[in-house]
Amino acid sequence: MVLLVESGDEALFTGDILRLPENYDLGPGSPPVDLMVFEPFDEECGLGLIVLTGYKAGLIFAHLPLSSLHGGSRAVSLSWLKDNWDRWFCYEHADGMRVIAMDQASVLRWDKREILEIA
């Protein structure tokens, strides 16, 4: 797993996981939440993010706009994601709008993980 801001990659692909440092609904002090990039098969939008962990696991977090695509490919541009972070990864909190810390978010590539069987 690599921090998003330190990633040398240009895009996120289907199956890649974006780990937010806190839950976007519960706020500060909550456990991290994982979002997986998925293909919504909708020509009107880019790729999407689905929640993998927490009480909203299995629900769609977002369908990203076509402008989020990397060079016309079916991948999320990391430069677009970083430029638009404040719009997509924020939540209402008791003290107003709060942005989730991008410098604490990390990426786990689809080809860099494996399922372990625990006996």
N, CA, C and O atoms as CSV, one atom per row, in Angstrom:
chain,resi,resn,atom,element,x,y,z
A,1,MET,N,N,0.844,-1.169,0.000
A,1,MET,CA,C,0.000,0.000,0.000
A,1,MET,C,C,0.891,1.234,0.000
A,1,MET,O,O,1.891,1.290,0.716
A,2,VAL,N,N,0.521,2.222,-0.810
A,2,VAL,CA,C,1.308,3.447,-0.938
A,2,VAL,C,C,0.382,4.643,-0.694
A,2,VAL,O,O,-0.799,4.606,-1.038
A,3,LEU,N,N,0.932,5.692,-0.102
A,3,LEU,CA,C,0.147,6.901,0.098
A,3,LEU,C,C,-0.230,7.487,-1.264
A,3,LEU,O,O,0.581,7.495,-2.190
A,4,LEU,N,N,-1.436,7.964,-1.375
A,4,LEU,CA,C,-1.922,8.536,-2.625
A,4,LEU,C,C,-1.021,9.663,-3.113
A,4,LEU,O,O,-0.693,9.724,-4.297
A,5,VAL,N,N,-0.625,10.546,-2.222
A,5,VAL,CA,C,0.193,11.705,-2.622
A,5,VAL,C,C,1.607,11.311,-3.029
A,5,VAL,O,O,2.300,12.099,-3.671
A,6,GLU,N,N,2.048,10.110,-2.671
A,6,GLU,CA,C,3.385,9.634,-3.031
A,6,GLU,C,C,3.374,8.677,-4.216
A,6,GLU,O,O,4.427,8.232,-4.674
A,7,SER,N,N,2.187,8.365,-4.706
A,7,SER,CA,C,2.067,7.427,-5.811
A,7,SER,C,C,2.648,8.035,-7.080
A,7,SER,O,O,2.316,9.161,-7.449
A,8,GLY,N,N,3.502,7.292,-7.730
A,8,GLY,CA,C,4.082,7.740,-8.990
A,8,GLY,C,C,3.210,7.375,-10.180
A,8,GLY,O,O,3.530,7.721,-11.317
A,9,ASP,N,N,2.115,6.681,-9.923
A,9,ASP,CA,C,1.222,6.257,-10.994
A,9,ASP,C,C,0.374,7.434,-11.480
A,9,ASP,O,O,0.235,8.444,-10.791
A,10,GLU,N,N,-0.180,7.284,-12.663
A,10,GLU,CA,C,-0.988,8.343,-13.245
A,10,GLU,C,C,-2.481,8.094,-13.118
A,10,GLU,O,O,-3.281,9.006,-13.328
A,11,ALA,N,N,-2.869,6.860,-12.773
A,11,ALA,CA,C,-4.293,6.549,-12.775
A,11,ALA,C,C,-4.622,5.414,-11.811
A,11,ALA,O,O,-3.755,4.643,-11.399
A,12,LEU,N,N,-5.908,5.340,-11.466
A,12,LEU,CA,C,-6.465,4.216,-10.714
A,12,LEU,C,C,-7.299,3.393,-11.689
A,12,LEU,O,O,-8.038,3.943,-12.506
A,13,PHE,N,N,-7.173,2.075,-11.596
A,13,PHE,CA,C,-7.873,1.184,-12.506
A,13,PHE,C,C,-8.922,0.366,-11.757
A,13,PHE,O,O,-8.900,0.288,-10.528
A,14,THR,N,N,-9.828,-0.234,-12.500
A,14,THR,CA,C,-10.849,-1.087,-11.911
A,14,THR,C,C,-10.191,-2.120,-11.006
A,14,THR,O,O,-9.247,-2.802,-11.406
A,15,GLY,N,N,-10.699,-2.226,-9.789
A,15,GLY,CA,C,-10.150,-3.165,-8.812
A,15,GLY,C,C,-9.173,-2.533,-7.837
A,15,GLY,O,O,-8.895,-3.113,-6.788
A,16,ASP,N,N,-8.645,-1.356,-8.159
A,16,ASP,CA,C,-7.765,-0.657,-7.219
A,16,ASP,C,C,-8.587,-0.175,-6.026
A,16,ASP,O,O,-9.767,0.148,-6.165
A,17,ILE,N,N,-7.960,-0.129,-4.865
A,17,ILE,CA,C,-8.638,0.281,-3.636
A,17,ILE,C,C,-8.036,1.592,-3.143
A,17,ILE,O,O,-6.818,1.750,-3.063
A,18,LEU,N,N,-8.916,2.516,-2.820
A,18,LEU,CA,C,-8.552,3.790,-2.217
A,18,LEU,C,C,-8.973,3.721,-0.755
A,18,LEU,O,O,-10.160,3.591,-0.454
A,19,ARG,N,N,-7.999,3.808,0.158
A,19,ARG,CA,C,-8.300,3.750,1.597
A,19,ARG,C,C,-8.312,5.165,2.164
A,19,ARG,O,O,-7.292,5.854,2.177
A,20,LEU,N,N,-9.484,5.583,2.632
A,20,LEU,CA,C,-9.610,6.873,3.307
A,20,LEU,C,C,-9.210,6.689,4.762
A,20,LEU,O,O,-9.528,5.657,5.352
A,21,PRO,N,N,-8.521,7.658,5.360
A,21,PRO,CA,C,-8.009,7.494,6.726
A,21,PRO,C,C,-9.099,7.488,7.791
A,21,PRO,O,O,-8.855,7.065,8.921
A,22,GLU,N,N,-10.297,7.951,7.446
A,22,GLU,CA,C,-11.426,7.938,8.381
A,22,GLU,C,C,-12.704,7.751,7.586
A,22,GLU,O,O,-12.736,7.988,6.378
A,23,ASN,N,N,-13.751,7.326,8.266
A,23,ASN,CA,C,-15.024,7.095,7.609
A,23,ASN,C,C,-15.660,8.430,7.229
A,23,ASN,O,O,-15.753,9.336,8.058
A,24,TYR,N,N,-16.094,8.549,5.983
A,24,TYR,CA,C,-16.662,9.790,5.480
A,24,TYR,C,C,-17.989,10.158,6.138
A,24,TYR,O,O,-18.419,11.308,6.038
A,25,ASP,N,N,-18.641,9.223,6.801
A,25,ASP,CA,C,-19.895,9.505,7.519
A,25,ASP,C,C,-19.677,9.775,9.001
A,25,ASP,O,O,-20.364,10.605,9.597
A,26,LEU,N,N,-18.715,9.068,9.592
A,26,LEU,CA,C,-18.552,9.120,11.042
A,26,LEU,C,C,-17.577,10.185,11.515
A,26,LEU,O,O,-17.682,10.644,12.653
A,27,GLY,N,N,-16.644,10.587,10.686
A,27,GLY,CA,C,-15.758,11.676,11.024
A,27,GLY,C,C,-14.510,11.302,11.787
A,27,GLY,O,O,-14.111,10.138,11.820
A,28,PRO,N,N,-13.888,12.312,12.410
A,28,PRO,CA,C,-12.609,12.133,13.102
A,28,PRO,C,C,-12.657,11.020,14.151
A,28,PRO,O,O,-13.632,10.866,14.887
A,29,GLY,N,N,-11.569,10.253,14.187
A,29,GLY,CA,C,-11.465,9.170,15.166
A,29,GLY,C,C,-12.116,7.868,14.722
A,29,GLY,O,O,-12.005,6.855,15.412
A,30,SER,N,N,-12.795,7.883,13.576
A,30,SER,CA,C,-13.432,6.649,13.089
A,30,SER,C,C,-12.402,5.813,12.330
A,30,SER,O,O,-11.375,6.331,11.892
A,31,PRO,N,N,-12.680,4.519,12.177
A,31,PRO,CA,C,-11.743,3.665,11.437
A,31,PRO,C,C,-11.713,4.029,9.953
A,31,PRO,O,O,-12.631,4.679,9.451
A,32,PRO,N,N,-10.662,3.611,9.258
A,32,PRO,CA,C,-10.578,3.886,7.818
A,32,PRO,C,C,-11.700,3.186,7.052
A,32,PRO,O,O,-12.321,2.249,7.553
A,33,VAL,N,N,-11.940,3.648,5.862
A,33,VAL,CA,C,-12.918,3.013,4.983
A,33,VAL,C,C,-12.265,2.806,3.618
A,33,VAL,O,O,-11.534,3.668,3.130
A,34,ASP,N,N,-12.538,1.658,3.013
A,34,ASP,CA,C,-11.965,1.311,1.716
A,34,ASP,C,C,-13.011,1.478,0.625
A,34,ASP,O,O,-14.160,1.064,0.775
A,35,LEU,N,N,-12.587,2.099,-0.486
A,35,LEU,CA,C,-13.421,2.276,-1.668
A,35,LEU,C,C,-12.717,1.599,-2.839
A,35,LEU,O,O,-11.516,1.787,-3.033
A,36,MET,N,N,-13.458,0.810,-3.621
A,36,MET,CA,C,-12.872,0.143,-4.783
A,36,MET,C,C,-13.370,0.800,-6.060
A,36,MET,O,O,-14.549,1.130,-6.188
A,37,VAL,N,N,-12.452,0.984,-7.002
A,37,VAL,CA,C,-12.804,1.506,-8.315
A,37,VAL,C,C,-13.548,0.407,-9.073
A,37,VAL,O,O,-13.100,-0.738,-9.136
A,38,PHE,N,N,-14.700,0.780,-9.650
A,38,PHE,CA,C,-15.465,-0.199,-10.424
A,38,PHE,C,C,-15.969,0.428,-11.716
A,38,PHE,O,O,-16.005,1.650,-11.860
A,39,GLU,N,N,-16.355,-0.424,-12.644
A,39,GLU,CA,C,-16.863,-0.001,-13.950
A,39,GLU,C,C,-18.390,-0.027,-13.908
A,39,GLU,O,O,-18.983,-1.103,-13.830
A,40,PRO,N,N,-19.037,1.146,-13.959
A,40,PRO,CA,C,-20.504,1.170,-13.910
A,40,PRO,C,C,-21.170,0.865,-15.255
A,40,PRO,O,O,-22.396,0.773,-15.325
A,41,PHE,N,N,-20.384,0.709,-16.317
A,41,PHE,CA,C,-20.912,0.433,-17.658
A,41,PHE,C,C,-21.973,1.457,-18.044
A,41,PHE,O,O,-23.073,1.107,-18.474
A,42,ASP,N,N,-21.616,2.731,-17.880
A,42,ASP,CA,C,-22.499,3.841,-18.206
A,42,ASP,C,C,-21.687,4.842,-19.021
A,42,ASP,O,O,-20.730,5.427,-18.514
A,43,GLU,N,N,-22.065,5.039,-20.270
A,43,GLU,CA,C,-21.325,5.942,-21.148
A,43,GLU,C,C,-21.434,7.397,-20.709
A,43,GLU,O,O,-20.667,8.238,-21.177
A,44,GLU,N,N,-22.358,7.704,-19.829
A,44,GLU,CA,C,-22.583,9.074,-19.367
A,44,GLU,C,C,-21.622,9.487,-18.247
A,44,GLU,O,O,-21.560,10.665,-17.897
A,45,CYS,N,N,-20.875,8.535,-17.684
A,45,CYS,CA,C,-19.982,8.867,-16.572
A,45,CYS,C,C,-18.665,8.112,-16.700
A,45,CYS,O,O,-18.491,7.251,-17.562
A,46,GLY,N,N,-17.751,8.469,-15.813
A,46,GLY,CA,C,-16.474,7.773,-15.743
A,46,GLY,C,C,-16.630,6.510,-14.913
A,46,GLY,O,O,-17.695,5.893,-14.910
A,47,LEU,N,N,-15.583,6.128,-14.218
A,47,LEU,CA,C,-15.657,4.972,-13.335
A,47,LEU,C,C,-16.353,5.361,-12.039
A,47,LEU,O,O,-16.687,6.528,-11.832
A,48,GLY,N,N,-16.571,4.378,-11.164
A,48,GLY,CA,C,-17.229,4.643,-9.902
A,48,GLY,C,C,-16.406,4.137,-8.739
A,48,GLY,O,O,-15.389,3.467,-8.918
A,49,LEU,N,N,-16.866,4.472,-7.533
A,49,LEU,CA,C,-16.258,3.993,-6.291
A,49,LEU,C,C,-17.336,3.306,-5.475
A,49,LEU,O,O,-18.407,3.869,-5.250
A,50,ILE,N,N,-17.050,2.077,-5.029
A,50,ILE,CA,C,-17.988,1.319,-4.205
A,50,ILE,C,C,-17.353,1.094,-2.835
A,50,ILE,O,O,-16.150,0.853,-2.732
A,51,VAL,N,N,-18.159,1.174,-1.799
A,51,VAL,CA,C,-17.670,1.029,-0.429
A,51,VAL,C,C,-17.425,-0.457,-0.137
A,51,VAL,O,O,-18.289,-1.297,-0.384
A,52,LEU,N,N,-16.233,-0.767,0.394
A,52,LEU,CA,C,-15.882,-2.154,0.719
A,52,LEU,C,C,-15.949,-2.460,2.206
A,52,LEU,O,O,-16.187,-3.609,2.580
A,53,THR,N,N,-15.746,-1.469,3.062
A,53,THR,CA,C,-15.687,-1.718,4.498
A,53,THR,C,C,-16.614,-0.769,5.244
A,53,THR,O,O,-17.037,0.258,4.714
A,54,GLY,N,N,-16.918,-1.130,6.476
A,54,GLY,CA,C,-17.785,-0.288,7.293
A,54,GLY,C,C,-19.242,-0.653,7.090
A,54,GLY,O,O,-19.570,-1.598,6.372
A,55,TYR,N,N,-20.107,0.110,7.734
A,55,TYR,CA,C,-21.521,-0.239,7.722
A,55,TYR,C,C,-22.205,0.059,6.383
A,55,TYR,O,O,-23.349,-0.347,6.178
A,56,LYS,N,N,-21.535,0.750,5.486
A,56,LYS,CA,C,-22.098,1.007,4.162
A,56,LYS,C,C,-21.457,0.132,3.080
A,56,LYS,O,O,-21.586,0.421,1.890
A,57,ALA,N,N,-20.772,-0.930,3.491
A,57,ALA,CA,C,-20.126,-1.833,2.538
A,57,ALA,C,C,-21.154,-2.348,1.534
A,57,ALA,O,O,-22.267,-2.730,1.897
A,58,GLY,N,N,-20.759,-2.350,0.279
A,58,GLY,CA,C,-21.630,-2.822,-0.791
A,58,GLY,C,C,-22.421,-1.723,-1.468
A,58,GLY,O,O,-23.045,-1.961,-2.502
A,59,LEU,N,N,-22.408,-0.517,-0.904
A,59,LEU,CA,C,-23.136,0.599,-1.505
A,59,LEU,C,C,-22.215,1.412,-2.411
A,59,LEU,O,O,-21.003,1.458,-2.203
A,60,ILE,N,N,-22.799,2.039,-3.400
A,60,ILE,CA,C,-22.026,2.888,-4.302
A,60,ILE,C,C,-21.734,4.207,-3.603
A,60,ILE,O,O,-22.646,4.867,-3.105
A,61,PHE,N,N,-20.469,4.590,-3.565
A,61,PHE,CA,C,-20.048,5.866,-3.002
A,61,PHE,C,C,-20.248,6.982,-4.023
A,61,PHE,O,O,-20.784,8.040,-3.694
A,62,ALA,N,N,-19.815,6.744,-5.269
A,62,ALA,CA,C,-19.928,7.785,-6.291
A,62,ALA,C,C,-19.752,7.213,-7.689
A,62,ALA,O,O,-19.054,6.218,-7.891
A,63,HIS,N,N,-20.401,7.864,-8.646
A,63,HIS,CA,C,-20.092,7.715,-10.061
A,63,HIS,C,C,-19.331,8.978,-10.421
A,63,HIS,O,O,-19.858,10.081,-10.279
A,64,LEU,N,N,-18.121,8.833,-10.878
A,64,LEU,CA,C,-17.286,9.990,-11.187
A,64,LEU,C,C,-17.610,10.507,-12.595
A,64,LEU,O,O,-18.064,9.741,-13.445
A,65,PRO,N,N,-17.380,11.794,-12.842
A,65,PRO,CA,C,-17.697,12.362,-14.159
A,65,PRO,C,C,-16.713,11.905,-15.238
A,65,PRO,O,O,-15.625,11.410,-14.942
A,66,LEU,N,N,-17.118,12.081,-16.484
A,66,LEU,CA,C,-16.247,11.727,-17.609
A,66,LEU,C,C,-14.919,12.470,-17.545
A,66,LEU,O,O,-13.897,11.949,-17.991
A,67,SER,N,N,-14.926,13.671,-17.000
A,67,SER,CA,C,-13.694,14.459,-16.900
A,67,SER,C,C,-12.657,13.804,-15.987
A,67,SER,O,O,-11.491,14.197,-16.005
A,68,SER,N,N,-13.057,12.821,-15.196
A,68,SER,CA,C,-12.126,12.131,-14.300
A,68,SER,C,C,-11.289,11.073,-15.010
A,68,SER,O,O,-10.315,10.571,-14.450
A,69,LEU,N,N,-11.666,10.735,-16.242
A,69,LEU,CA,C,-10.955,9.675,-16.961
A,69,LEU,C,C,-9.566,10.128,-17.385
A,69,LEU,O,O,-9.344,11.287,-17.736
A,70,HIS,N,N,-8.646,9.182,-17.342
A,70,HIS,CA,C,-7.246,9.439,-17.681
A,70,HIS,C,C,-7.030,9.253,-19.178
A,70,HIS,O,O,-7.062,8.130,-19.681
A,71,GLY,N,N,-6.812,10.349,-19.879
A,71,GLY,CA,C,-6.463,10.281,-21.299
A,71,GLY,C,C,-7.408,9.483,-22.155
A,71,GLY,O,O,-6.968,8.818,-23.093
A,72,GLY,N,N,-8.681,9.523,-21.869
A,72,GLY,CA,C,-9.662,8.792,-22.669
A,72,GLY,C,C,-9.751,7.312,-22.338
A,72,GLY,O,O,-10.592,6.612,-22.902
A,73,SER,N,N,-8.916,6.820,-21.447
A,73,SER,CA,C,-8.972,5.406,-21.069
A,73,SER,C,C,-10.001,5.216,-19.955
A,73,SER,O,O,-10.501,6.190,-19.393
A,74,ARG,N,N,-10.306,3.990,-19.647
A,74,ARG,CA,C,-11.240,3.694,-18.555
A,74,ARG,C,C,-10.429,3.537,-17.269
A,74,ARG,O,O,-10.321,2.445,-16.712
A,75,ALA,N,N,-9.871,4.641,-16.821
A,75,ALA,CA,C,-9.080,4.711,-15.587
A,75,ALA,C,C,-9.297,6.101,-14.998
A,75,ALA,O,O,-9.538,7.059,-15.732
A,76,VAL,N,N,-9.211,6.212,-13.676
A,76,VAL,CA,C,-9.381,7.498,-13.002
A,76,VAL,C,C,-8.031,8.214,-12.961
A,76,VAL,O,O,-7.048,7.677,-12.450
A,77,SER,N,N,-7.996,9.405,-13.495
A,77,SER,CA,C,-6.781,10.208,-13.485
A,77,SER,C,C,-6.443,10.622,-12.053
A,77,SER,O,O,-7.272,11.212,-11.360
A,78,LEU,N,N,-5.225,10.309,-11.615
A,78,LEU,CA,C,-4.820,10.713,-10.264
A,78,LEU,C,C,-4.675,12.224,-10.159
A,78,LEU,O,O,-4.930,12.787,-9.095
A,79,SER,N,N,-4.277,12.887,-11.220
A,79,SER,CA,C,-4.193,14.345,-11.149
A,79,SER,C,C,-5.587,14.944,-11.002
A,79,SER,O,O,-5.760,15.905,-10.252
A,80,TRP,N,N,-6.594,14.398,-11.705
A,80,TRP,CA,C,-7.972,14.872,-11.541
A,80,TRP,C,C,-8.445,14.611,-10.108
A,80,TRP,O,O,-9.056,15.479,-9.484
A,81,LEU,N,N,-8.163,13.427,-9.596
A,81,LEU,CA,C,-8.593,13.063,-8.242
A,81,LEU,C,C,-8.001,14.016,-7.211
A,81,LEU,O,O,-8.708,14.478,-6.315
A,82,LYS,N,N,-6.720,14.310,-7.332
A,82,LYS,CA,C,-6.068,15.228,-6.395
A,82,LYS,C,C,-6.616,16.650,-6.531
A,82,LYS,O,O,-6.832,17.329,-5.528
A,83,ASP,N,N,-6.841,17.098,-7.758
A,83,ASP,CA,C,-7.365,18.452,-7.990
A,83,ASP,C,C,-8.797,18.618,-7.481
A,83,ASP,O,O,-9.200,19.721,-7.110
A,84,ASN,N,N,-9.560,17.532,-7.463
A,84,ASN,CA,C,-10.973,17.591,-7.082
A,84,ASN,C,C,-11.265,16.933,-5.737
A,84,ASN,O,O,-12.427,16.723,-5.389
A,85,TRP,N,N,-10.231,16.609,-4.988
A,85,TRP,CA,C,-10.368,15.893,-3.720
A,85,TRP,C,C,-11.373,16.565,-2.775
A,85,TRP,O,O,-12.242,15.895,-2.219
A,86,ASP,N,N,-11.257,17.864,-2.597
A,86,ASP,CA,C,-12.108,18.587,-1.641
A,86,ASP,C,C,-13.598,18.490,-1.972
A,86,ASP,O,O,-14.445,18.608,-1.087
A,87,ARG,N,N,-13.906,18.280,-3.224
A,87,ARG,CA,C,-15.312,18.183,-3.648
A,87,ARG,C,C,-15.905,16.796,-3.383
A,87,ARG,O,O,-17.085,16.677,-3.053
A,88,TRP,N,N,-15.091,15.755,-3.528
A,88,TRP,CA,C,-15.607,14.391,-3.459
A,88,TRP,C,C,-15.394,13.721,-2.107
A,88,TRP,O,O,-16.123,12.788,-1.769
A,89,PHE,N,N,-14.419,14.169,-1.327
A,89,PHE,CA,C,-14.074,13.493,-0.073
A,89,PHE,C,C,-14.179,14.450,1.107
A,89,PHE,O,O,-13.184,14.781,1.751
A,90,CYS,N,N,-15.386,14.878,1.370
A,90,CYS,CA,C,-15.659,15.769,2.496
A,90,CYS,C,C,-16.992,15.360,3.116
A,90,CYS,O,O,-17.762,14.608,2.519
A,91,TYR,N,N,-17.250,15.855,4.297
A,91,TYR,CA,C,-18.510,15.538,4.971
A,91,TYR,C,C,-18.873,16.647,5.943
A,91,TYR,O,O,-18.027,17.436,6.363
A,92,GLU,N,N,-20.147,16.688,6.286
A,92,GLU,CA,C,-20.623,17.633,7.296
A,92,GLU,C,C,-20.226,17.110,8.660
A,92,GLU,O,O,-20.383,15.925,8.952
A,93,HIS,N,N,-19.721,17.982,9.478
A,93,HIS,CA,C,-19.359,17.616,10.846
A,93,HIS,C,C,-19.920,18.686,11.763
A,93,HIS,O,O,-20.369,19.731,11.293
A,94,ALA,N,N,-19.900,18.439,13.059
A,94,ALA,CA,C,-20.466,19.372,14.029
A,94,ALA,C,C,-19.906,20.785,13.863
A,94,ALA,O,O,-20.616,21.764,14.091
A,95,ASP,N,N,-18.655,20.890,13.472
A,95,ASP,CA,C,-18.036,22.208,13.305
A,95,ASP,C,C,-18.014,22.674,11.843
A,95,ASP,O,O,-17.209,23.531,11.478
A,96,GLY,N,N,-18.890,22.115,11.015
A,96,GLY,CA,C,-19.004,22.528,9.610
A,96,GLY,C,C,-18.442,21.499,8.648
A,96,GLY,O,O,-18.206,20.346,9.011
A,97,MET,N,N,-18.232,21.939,7.411
A,97,MET,CA,C,-17.714,21.055,6.374
A,97,MET,C,C,-16.269,20.691,6.671
A,97,MET,O,O,-15.466,21.549,7.038
A,98,ARG,N,N,-15.946,19.422,6.511
A,98,ARG,CA,C,-14.596,18.942,6.783
A,98,ARG,C,C,-14.136,18.077,5.613
A,98,ARG,O,O,-14.881,17.222,5.133
A,99,VAL,N,N,-12.916,18.302,5.164
A,99,VAL,CA,C,-12.331,17.526,4.076
A,99,VAL,C,C,-11.498,16.407,4.686
A,99,VAL,O,O,-10.743,16.633,5.632
A,100,ILE,N,N,-11.634,15.204,4.146
A,100,ILE,CA,C,-10.822,14.074,4.591
A,100,ILE,C,C,-9.392,14.308,4.109
A,100,ILE,O,O,-9.177,14.713,2.967
A,101,ALA,N,N,-8.428,14.057,4.971
A,101,ALA,CA,C,-7.020,14.339,4.670
A,101,ALA,C,C,-6.513,13.488,3.506
A,101,ALA,O,O,-6.391,12.269,3.621
A,102,MET,N,N,-6.221,14.147,2.387
A,102,MET,CA,C,-5.708,13.435,1.220
A,102,MET,C,C,-4.319,12.870,1.495
A,102,MET,O,O,-3.969,11.809,0.978
A,103,ASP,N,N,-3.527,13.566,2.299
A,103,ASP,CA,C,-2.155,13.111,2.544
A,103,ASP,C,C,-2.095,11.856,3.412
A,103,ASP,O,O,-1.018,11.294,3.613
A,104,GLN,N,N,-3.244,11.414,3.929
A,104,GLN,CA,C,-3.301,10.180,4.709
A,104,GLN,C,C,-4.025,9.060,3.960
A,104,GLN,O,O,-4.094,7.930,4.444
A,105,ALA,N,N,-4.560,9.371,2.788
A,105,ALA,CA,C,-5.239,8.359,1.971
A,105,ALA,C,C,-4.192,7.493,1.273
A,105,ALA,O,O,-3.111,7.970,0.929
A,106,SER,N,N,-4.517,6.234,1.070
A,106,SER,CA,C,-3.564,5.335,0.427
A,106,SER,C,C,-4.246,4.517,-0.670
A,106,SER,O,O,-5.471,4.434,-0.747
A,107,VAL,N,N,-3.409,3.921,-1.510
A,107,VAL,CA,C,-3.874,3.147,-2.647
A,107,VAL,C,C,-3.304,1.738,-2.564
A,107,VAL,O,O,-2.118,1.548,-2.290
A,108,LEU,N,N,-4.162,0.757,-2.802
A,108,LEU,CA,C,-3.739,-0.636,-2.905
A,108,LEU,C,C,-4.143,-1.107,-4.295
A,108,LEU,O,O,-5.329,-1.174,-4.618
A,109,ARG,N,N,-3.158,-1.429,-5.105
A,109,ARG,CA,C,-3.396,-1.840,-6.488
A,109,ARG,C,C,-4.004,-3.234,-6.565
A,109,ARG,O,O,-3.722,-4.102,-5.739
A,110,TRP,N,N,-4.837,-3.424,-7.566
A,110,TRP,CA,C,-5.514,-4.704,-7.740
A,110,TRP,C,C,-4.527,-5.857,-7.899
A,110,TRP,O,O,-4.821,-6.982,-7.494
A,111,ASP,N,N,-3.368,-5.590,-8.480
A,111,ASP,CA,C,-2.399,-6.652,-8.732
A,111,ASP,C,C,-1.352,-6.791,-7.625
A,111,ASP,O,O,-0.402,-7.562,-7.761
A,112,LYS,N,N,-1.521,-6.055,-6.545
A,112,LYS,CA,C,-0.555,-6.102,-5.443
A,112,LYS,C,C,-1.155,-6.685,-4.160
A,112,LYS,O,O,-0.577,-6.535,-3.083
A,113,ARG,N,N,-2.280,-7.331,-4.265
A,113,ARG,CA,C,-2.907,-7.888,-3.061
A,113,ARG,C,C,-3.283,-9.340,-3.316
A,113,ARG,O,O,-3.393,-9.784,-4.459
A,114,GLU,N,N,-3.475,-10.060,-2.227
A,114,GLU,CA,C,-3.880,-11.450,-2.323
A,114,GLU,C,C,-4.804,-11.775,-1.156
A,114,GLU,O,O,-4.743,-11.135,-0.107
A,115,ILE,N,N,-5.636,-12.750,-1.344
A,115,ILE,CA,C,-6.545,-13.202,-0.299
A,115,ILE,C,C,-5.825,-14.276,0.510
A,115,ILE,O,O,-5.308,-15.244,-0.047
A,116,LEU,N,N,-5.798,-14.098,1.811
A,116,LEU,CA,C,-5.145,-15.059,2.689
A,116,LEU,C,C,-6.191,-15.919,3.377
A,116,LEU,O,O,-7.232,-15.427,3.812
A,117,GLU,N,N,-5.906,-17.179,3.467
A,117,GLU,CA,C,-6.796,-18.090,4.194
A,117,GLU,C,C,-6.250,-18.258,5.599
A,117,GLU,O,O,-5.106,-18.673,5.787
A,118,ILE,N,N,-7.069,-17.935,6.575
A,118,ILE,CA,C,-6.668,-18.064,7.975
A,118,ILE,C,C,-7.324,-19.311,8.537
A,118,ILE,O,O,-8.548,-19.440,8.546
A,119,ALA,N,N,-6.494,-20.218,9.001
A,119,ALA,CA,C,-7.025,-21.495,9.508
A,119,ALA,C,C,-7.341,-21.396,10.984
A,119,ALA,O,O,-7.796,-22.369,11.585
